[in-house]
Amino acid sequence: MFHFRGIYIYIYMFGRDACARSILVNPSPPILGSTATYSIQAPSGWQISSYSWQYRWDDGACVSSWLPLTSGNPTTATQYITEPWPGTFDVRCTINYVVPPNYTQQRTVVATAVTIAPPNGVRILSGLNTPTSVNNGIWIVFQLQSNGVDCGPYCAGQARELLTNKIFHGKSAPNDTQWTPPAGQSSTVFYAGSGRINDYKTTTHGAVFQSWPSGSNYYTRTQNIRMLFTDACGNQRIYSRGSVNLANQKVDNNN
């Protein structure tokens, strides 16, 4: 603004090159279930009236409408976002500039694509080599991983399992034919939370167990694990978490 002989003259310059900025993502790419920072640097010397952040699914199977990036107040230059879903997303920031009365609103829209890798494996945190008394169960806790990196605590979706290759007391047992728990149903013995899968395993013993040799496995099976969730377009998405081999070993007639 200049003052010349009692007259105030406002000068607003809107140059395309001055407006050009990119969105910075940290970490890049974001880690599933963790917090990512999205930020943009405004042109120096420009008066900003507001920022508006939005995102949408954009990975072929689902192209959603634009949604607010956060449920809070996405109007600042930096946003801290938890990333509960895998997939490819578009993120955009609209910068609105201060203009004098009766001037057309001026804005800059900057966008970037972000891909968050799905979980594709697990590692066992606890439950291995844990003696327990006969007919009592054991909690096994799995940490979700994506390409060998631990996922964060904010992962969305339902954990499901399918047991195969069952050998119980030396004899083949029927494999599971359905993934459990059923889609959309909760479970208190196999469920996901805080980036982990919690699994409570029990077995029923009879007279065979008493005669089974101590120090040997009496029950082995392959546990196949996957996650199920629904995207913004209503599509069910399934991601395999791989499989682990589980074995119950007799310690003595009581454990």
Backbone torsions as a table, in degrees:
resi	resn	phi	psi	omega
1	MET	NA	134.1	178.1
2	PHE	-119.0	146.5	177.1
3	HIS	-112.2	118.4	-175.7
4	PHE	-137.9	110.5	178.2
5	ARG	52.0	47.6	174.9
6	GLY	80.6	2.7	-178.2
7	ILE	-112.4	129.7	176.1
8	TYR	-93.3	125.7	-179.1
9	ILE	-115.1	119.6	177.6
10	TYR	-91.5	129.0	176.8
11	ILE	-117.2	115.7	177.5
12	TYR	-117.3	123.4	-179.0
13	MET	-112.4	123.8	179.4
14	PHE	-120.5	90.5	-180.0
15	GLY	-100.7	138.7	-177.7
16	ARG	-60.0	-42.7	-178.6
17	ASP	-67.0	-36.7	-179.9
18	ALA	-67.0	-27.4	-176.9
19	CYS	-83.3	-22.5	-170.4
20	ALA	-66.2	123.8	177.2
21	ARG	-145.2	160.2	176.9
22	SER	-117.0	155.0	177.4
23	ILE	-85.4	129.4	177.8
24	LEU	-98.0	132.3	-179.0
25	VAL	-120.0	129.6	-179.0
26	ASN	-139.8	122.4	-3.6
27	PRO	-73.4	162.5	179.6
28	SER	-126.9	115.3	-0.5
29	PRO	-77.7	161.6	177.0
30	PRO	-64.2	155.5	177.9
31	ILE	-98.4	131.8	-178.3
32	LEU	-53.4	132.6	176.3
33	GLY	81.8	-3.2	-179.1
34	SER	-104.4	-179.5	178.7
35	THR	-98.4	133.8	177.1
36	ALA	-118.4	151.2	177.9
37	THR	-107.9	127.1	175.0
38	TYR	-112.7	127.2	-178.3
39	SER	-143.8	158.1	178.4
40	ILE	-142.2	141.6	179.6
41	GLN	-97.5	121.2	-179.8
42	ALA	-75.2	152.0	176.7
43	PRO	-58.5	135.5	-178.2
44	SER	-66.9	139.2	177.4
45	GLY	83.2	1.1	-179.1
46	TRP	-99.1	143.1	176.4
47	GLN	-89.4	122.2	-178.5
48	ILE	-102.2	131.6	175.4
49	SER	-91.3	-34.5	179.4
50	SER	-170.2	161.3	170.1
51	TYR	-116.6	146.3	175.9
52	SER	-133.3	118.6	-177.2
53	TRP	-106.7	136.2	178.0
54	GLN	-141.8	162.8	174.7
55	TYR	-144.3	164.1	172.8
56	ARG	-152.5	150.8	169.9
57	TRP	-68.9	139.7	179.2
58	ASP	-156.5	71.7	-178.4
59	ASP	-134.6	35.3	174.8
60	GLY	89.2	-64.1	-179.0
61	ALA	-71.8	-21.9	-178.6
62	CYS	-147.6	119.2	169.5
63	VAL	-121.2	102.9	-173.2
64	SER	-90.3	175.2	171.1
65	SER	-74.8	165.5	178.7
66	TRP	-73.1	135.4	-176.9
67	LEU	-126.9	154.6	176.0
68	PRO	-60.3	138.6	-177.9
69	LEU	-66.6	-32.4	176.5
70	THR	-130.4	160.3	177.2
71	SER	-85.8	-5.2	-178.7
72	GLY	-93.3	-111.0	-173.9
73	ASN	-128.9	81.5	-174.8
74	PRO	-79.9	60.9	-175.0
75	THR	-123.4	13.0	178.8
76	THR	-111.6	170.2	-175.1
77	ALA	-73.2	-17.2	-179.5
78	THR	-126.9	135.0	179.6
79	GLN	-127.0	139.9	177.8
80	TYR	-112.1	115.6	-168.9
81	ILE	-124.7	133.3	169.3
82	THR	-83.0	145.2	-173.4
83	GLU	-116.6	86.4	-174.6
84	PRO	-83.4	-16.9	-174.1
85	TRP	-118.2	143.5	170.6
86	PRO	-83.4	160.8	178.2
87	GLY	137.3	-174.1	177.2
88	THR	-109.9	132.4	-175.6
89	PHE	-132.1	149.8	168.1
90	ASP	-98.8	134.1	176.0
91	VAL	-122.1	132.4	178.7
92	ARG	-134.7	150.3	176.7
93	CYS	-126.0	127.4	175.9
94	THR	-103.5	120.0	178.0
95	ILE	-99.3	119.7	177.5
96	ASN	-102.1	132.4	-176.2
97	TYR	-103.5	154.6	176.4
98	VAL	-74.9	128.8	178.0
99	VAL	-129.4	155.1	179.5
100	PRO	-69.2	163.7	-179.9
101	PRO	-54.7	142.4	176.5
102	ASN	71.7	7.6	174.2
103	TYR	-92.8	150.8	176.9
104	THR	-67.9	135.8	179.3
105	GLN	-59.9	132.5	178.9
106	GLN	-107.7	138.5	-178.6
107	ARG	-150.6	160.1	174.4
108	THR	-125.8	134.5	177.6
109	VAL	-115.2	122.6	179.2
110	VAL	-120.6	135.2	-176.4
111	ALA	-133.8	157.1	175.2
112	THR	-149.3	157.0	176.1
113	ALA	-102.5	138.1	-178.0
114	VAL	-128.1	130.0	176.8
115	THR	-115.7	126.2	179.0
116	ILE	-111.8	117.3	-175.5
117	ALA	-68.3	141.4	179.0
118	PRO	-74.9	159.5	172.9
119	PRO	-68.7	136.5	-178.2
120	ASN	-135.2	16.6	178.5
121	GLY	-169.4	174.0	177.3
122	VAL	-141.7	158.7	166.4
123	ARG	-129.5	148.3	-175.4
124	ILE	-86.9	123.5	179.4
125	LEU	-88.5	-39.3	-177.6
126	SER	-156.1	161.9	178.2
127	GLY	112.7	-17.2	178.6
128	LEU	-78.9	146.6	175.9
129	ASN	51.4	44.1	-178.9
130	THR	-112.2	101.9	178.6
131	PRO	-65.3	142.4	176.0
132	THR	-147.0	155.6	-178.2
133	SER	-71.0	158.9	-176.4
134	VAL	-55.9	137.1	177.6
135	ASN	71.1	3.4	170.3
136	ASN	-93.9	156.1	-177.3
137	GLY	-96.7	173.0	178.8
138	ILE	-130.7	132.5	173.0
139	TRP	-84.8	127.1	173.3
140	ILE	-112.0	129.9	-178.0
141	VAL	-116.0	123.5	179.3
142	PHE	-106.2	137.3	172.0
143	GLN	-95.5	123.9	176.8
144	LEU	-68.1	141.2	178.4
145	GLN	-133.6	152.3	174.3
146	SER	-126.6	110.5	-177.8
147	ASN	54.1	41.7	175.9
148	GLY	84.2	-1.5	180.0
149	VAL	-105.5	133.6	178.6
150	ASP	-62.0	133.3	174.7
151	CYS	-77.7	158.8	-179.6
152	GLY	-78.8	-177.8	-173.5
153	PRO	-82.9	0.6	-172.8
154	TYR	-109.8	28.9	-179.1
155	CYS	-70.3	136.7	176.7
156	ALA	-96.3	159.6	173.2
157	GLY	120.3	168.6	-178.6
158	GLN	-106.4	130.2	175.9
159	ALA	-83.5	139.5	179.4
160	ARG	-140.5	154.4	-178.7
161	GLU	-135.3	159.0	175.4
162	LEU	-143.6	120.5	-178.0
163	LEU	-97.1	129.3	-179.6
164	THR	-134.2	174.0	178.2
165	ASN	54.8	42.7	-176.9
166	LYS	-78.0	129.0	172.3
167	ILE	-127.5	114.3	-176.9
168	PHE	-119.5	117.6	-176.7
169	HIS	51.8	44.9	174.4
170	GLY	81.3	1.4	-178.5
171	LYS	-123.6	145.5	177.5
172	SER	-65.2	138.6	177.8
173	ALA	-117.7	154.9	-178.1
174	PRO	-59.1	135.5	175.4
175	ASN	-75.9	156.6	173.1
176	ASP	-65.1	144.8	177.2
177	THR	-111.3	-10.6	-180.0
178	GLN	-132.1	143.1	173.4
179	TRP	-71.3	137.9	179.2
180	THR	-128.1	150.8	-5.3
181	PRO	-69.7	163.7	178.1
182	PRO	-58.1	153.6	-178.1
183	ALA	-55.4	129.3	176.6
184	GLY	84.8	-4.3	-179.2
185	GLN	-103.8	141.0	-179.0
186	SER	-84.2	161.1	178.9
187	SER	-142.5	145.8	177.3
188	THR	-97.4	-4.7	-176.9
189	VAL	-118.0	-8.8	175.7
190	PHE	-151.6	104.8	-174.7
191	TYR	-156.9	158.7	179.6
192	ALA	-102.2	146.6	176.3
193	GLY	-173.8	139.4	178.1
194	SER	57.1	36.8	178.4
195	GLY	75.7	12.5	-178.6
196	ARG	-129.9	162.8	172.8
197	ILE	-115.0	126.1	179.7
198	ASN	-104.5	127.0	-170.8
199	ASP	-133.7	119.5	-179.8
200	TYR	-104.3	114.5	-175.1
201	LYS	-109.3	131.0	176.2
202	THR	-130.9	158.6	172.1
203	THR	-138.0	152.1	178.0
204	THR	-104.0	129.5	-175.7
205	HIS	-111.7	151.0	175.6
206	GLY	-132.0	-154.2	-177.4
207	ALA	-63.9	-28.2	-178.6
208	VAL	-62.0	-36.5	-178.3
209	PHE	-62.1	-38.9	-177.7
210	GLN	-62.7	-34.1	-179.0
211	SER	-91.9	-3.9	-178.4
212	TRP	-72.9	137.7	-175.9
213	PRO	-65.4	134.7	177.0
214	SER	-65.8	145.4	179.2
215	GLY	87.0	3.2	179.8
216	SER	-119.2	156.6	-179.9
217	ASN	-76.7	128.6	176.8
218	TYR	-104.3	-11.4	179.0
219	TYR	-150.0	119.5	175.3
220	THR	-126.9	151.2	177.0
221	ARG	-166.4	162.8	175.5
222	THR	-102.1	126.0	179.0
223	GLN	-103.5	112.7	176.7
224	ASN	-93.1	133.5	-173.0
225	ILE	-125.9	139.7	173.7
226	ARG	-150.3	164.9	178.0
227	MET	-117.9	144.7	-178.9
228	LEU	-127.7	132.0	172.9
229	PHE	-149.8	167.0	-178.3
230	THR	-111.2	128.6	-178.4
231	ASP	-83.3	-177.1	-174.9
232	ALA	-68.2	-15.2	178.6
233	CYS	-97.0	3.8	179.3
234	GLY	87.5	6.4	179.3
235	ASN	-82.9	135.9	172.9
236	GLN	-80.5	131.6	-179.9
237	ARG	-119.2	136.3	-178.0
238	ILE	-121.5	129.0	177.4
239	TYR	-126.2	123.9	178.8
240	SER	-72.5	139.0	174.4
241	ARG	-105.4	13.7	-179.9
242	GLY	82.7	-157.4	-177.0
243	SER	-146.6	157.8	176.0
244	VAL	-134.2	151.5	175.6
245	ASN	-97.8	123.2	-178.6
246	LEU	-108.7	144.5	179.1
247	ALA	-141.3	134.9	171.1
248	ASN	-102.7	128.1	-177.1
249	GLN	-116.3	135.6	177.3
250	LYS	-78.0	128.6	174.6
251	VAL	-91.3	-52.9	174.5
252	ASP	-155.9	-170.6	-175.8
253	ASN	-68.0	-11.3	-179.7
254	ASN	-111.7	-6.9	-175.9
255	ASN	-141.8	NA	NA
